[in-house]
């Protein structure tokens, strides 16, 4: 990935940064049968720090980055082998009140 002088990511979009096959494998290995989007993001931060760092560089804001990751899970759920069960209240990764999707592996 190239970072421009203004700090913005260039040359990669989310689909390239978050390869569906790699994320599917990550979910199978790292996540429980049922997990929240926030749990996924926290695990991604812990296990794939370089990827999460690239996402933060691209979106410049942790809240926006979380929203983008959540949308990614929603948009690619079939390819990722997950299905959305419900939305539930709970703190986000910054401990702010939030609703997030609960996912199950299928």
Buried (B, 14 or more C-beta within 10 A) or exposed (E): EEEEEEEEBEEEEBEEBBEBEEBBEBBEEBBEEEBBBBBBBBBBBEEBEEBBEBBBBBBEEBEEBBBBBBEBBBEBBEEBBBEEEEEEEBEBBEEEEBEBBBBBBE
